[in-house]
Amino acid sequence: MSFKIGDRVTWKSQASSYVKVKTGVIEAIVPAGHLPSAEFQRLFRHGIGGPRDHESYVVRVRQATYYWPRVKGLERVSP
């Protein structure tokens, strides 16, 4: 599935045995083989890992919290 900047998406994240549903807005499209731009990398609270072999997305949740979730878990939210 492909998304555009401004699309609202939701996904599930897991830490330990706790699952949380997150919803946010696509802020940037990251081409396959690349990392999010330096502008976004400094905003992530935790490391971002390595480049992915497919197009991916930076998602803003709340005012200034950014995530780089796995694409296969993203679902578009109806407006």
TORMI-280287 format. One line per 5 residues: number of its first residue (from 1); their letters; for each residue x, y, z of N, C-alpha, C, O. Coordinates in pm, whole numbers. Layout:
TORMI-280287
NUM	A	X Y Z X Y Z X Y Z X Y Z | ...
//
This chain:
TORMI-280287
1	MSFKI	85 -118 0 0 0 0 89 123 0 193 125 66 | 49 223 -72 125 346 -84 50 460 -14 -73 468 -21 | 125 547 52 65 659 123 123 790 71 227 790 6 | 54 901 100 98 1034 61 121 1118 187 67 1087 294 | 201 1222 175 220 1315 286 84 1372 322 7 1413 235
6	GDRVT	54 1374 451 -75 1424 500 -176 1314 530 -275 1340 598 | -152 1192 480 -245 1081 511 -240 1048 659 -132 1049 719 | -355 1019 719 -361 973 858 -351 821 856 -421 754 780 | -264 768 941 -242 623 947 -244 576 1092 -227 655 1185 | -264 448 1108 -260 387 1240 -179 257 1231 -171 196 1124
11	WKSQA	-121 216 1344 -45 91 1350 -32 51 1496 -55 130 1587 | 7 -75 1517 28 -127 1652 178 -136 1677 254 -179 1590 | 220 -94 1796 360 -110 1836 363 -192 1963 266 -196 2038 | 475 -258 1985 485 -345 2101 617 -322 2172 723 -313 2109 | 610 -312 2304 729 -303 2389 706 -400 2503 606 -392 2575
16	SSYVK	799 -492 2520 782 -602 2617 654 -676 2580 644 -726 2468 | 558 -684 2669 433 -754 2635 317 -655 2622 201 -695 2621 | 348 -528 2613 246 -424 2604 229 -380 2459 327 -342 2394 | 106 -385 2408 76 -344 2271 0 -212 2276 -96 -197 2352 | 43 -117 2193 -20 14 2189 -56 48 2046 23 24 1955
21	VKTGV	-175 105 2025 -217 150 1893 -181 297 1881 -215 378 1968 | -110 331 1773 -69 470 1749 -134 520 1622 -154 444 1527 | -166 648 1620 -226 712 1503 -152 842 1479 -125 918 1573 | -119 869 1353 -47 991 1321 -63 1029 1176 -146 973 1103 | 18 1125 1134 12 1181 998 146 1157 928 252 1178 987
26	IEAIV	140 1114 802 261 1095 723 327 1232 702 264 1323 648 | 452 1245 745 526 1371 732 632 1366 622 667 1469 565 | 683 1246 591 786 1234 487 782 1095 427 746 998 493 | 820 1087 300 833 960 230 982 931 218 1059 1016 173 | 1023 811 259 1164 772 257 1181 669 145 1124 561 151
31	PAGHL	1260 703 42 1280 609 -69 1350 481 -23 1423 481 77 | 1328 374 -96 1395 246 -67 1546 267 -66 1601 338 -150 | 1613 204 32 1758 212 41 1811 337 109 1932 356 118 | 1722 421 159 1762 546 224 1713 550 369 1627 472 409 | 1771 643 445 1726 672 581 1645 800 577 1657 878 483
36	PSAEF	1562 825 679 1494 955 686 1599 1066 684 1712 1045 727 | 1562 1183 633 1656 1295 626 1707 1331 765 1644 1299 866 | 1822 1396 770 1884 1436 897 1787 1519 981 1790 1513 1104 | 1703 1596 914 1602 1677 983 1516 1590 1075 1485 1631 1187 | 1478 1472 1029 1394 1383 1109 1477 1296 1202 1432 1267 1313
41	QRLFR	1596 1253 1161 1676 1163 1244 1701 1221 1382 1701 1146 1480 | 1722 1350 1393 1749 1409 1524 1623 1419 1610 1633 1445 1730 | 1507 1398 1552 1383 1408 1627 1338 1275 1688 1253 1273 1777 | 1395 1164 1641 1357 1034 1694 1413 1016 1834 1529 1050 1859 | 1334 965 1924 1378 944 2062 1475 827 2074 1563 828 2160
46	HGIGG	1459 728 1989 1544 609 1990 1611 600 1853 1568 667 1759 | 1713 519 1841 1780 502 1712 1683 461 1604 1572 415 1632 | 1725 478 1478 1633 449 1368 1668 322 1291 1588 277 1209 | 1783 264 1315 1821 142 1243 1880 172 1108 1929 282 1084 | 1875 73 1019 1936 88 887 1833 114 779 1712 110 805
51	PRDHE	1880 141 657 1789 166 545 1700 44 518 1738 -69 548 | 1585 68 464 1491 -41 430 1489 -63 280 1522 28 203 | 1452 -183 238 1455 -216 96 1325 -183 24 1299 -235 -85 | 1244 -97 83 1116 -56 24 1086 87 68 1143 136 165 | 996 152 -3 954 286 37 893 280 177 820 186 209
56	SYVVR	924 379 259 870 383 395 833 526 430 848 617 347 | 785 547 553 726 676 587 763 720 728 770 638 820 | 785 851 745 801 910 877 663 958 918 595 1027 842 | 622 921 1040 488 955 1089 500 1041 1215 575 1008 1307 | 424 1152 1217 420 1238 1335 298 1202 1419 185 1197 1370
61	VRQAT	325 1176 1547 218 1148 1643 227 1258 1748 335 1284 1801 | 119 1321 1777 117 1437 1869 196 1553 1811 221 1558 1690 | 236 1644 1896 302 1767 1852 438 1742 1786 461 1787 1674 | 527 1672 1855 663 1659 1803 724 1522 1829 843 1512 1858 | 644 1416 1819 695 1281 1834 688 1213 1698 581 1203 1638
66	YYWPR	803 1166 1650 812 1106 1517 848 959 1526 926 917 1612 | 791 880 1433 818 737 1426 848 701 1282 807 770 1189 | 919 591 1265 946 533 1134 896 390 1139 976 296 1143 | 762 372 1138 706 239 1158 723 147 1036 749 193 925 | 709 20 1061 713 -79 953 590 -59 864 478 -47 914
71	VKGLE	612 -55 735 505 -25 640 395 -131 643 277 -98 629 | 432 -258 659 331 -364 653 226 -353 764 119 -412 753 | 255 -278 870 159 -261 977 72 -136 967 -20 -117 1046 | 102 -50 868 28 75 855 -108 54 788 -121 -22 692 | -206 124 840 -340 126 779 -387 268 770 -368 347 863
76	RVSP	-449 304 656 -501 438 637 -624 457 727 -707 367 740 | -635 575 787 -748 609 872 -841 698 791 -795 794 729 | -968 669 790 -1065 752 718 -1073 891 782 -1067 903 904 | -1085 995 700 -1094 1130 756 -1219 1151 838 -1240 1260 892
//
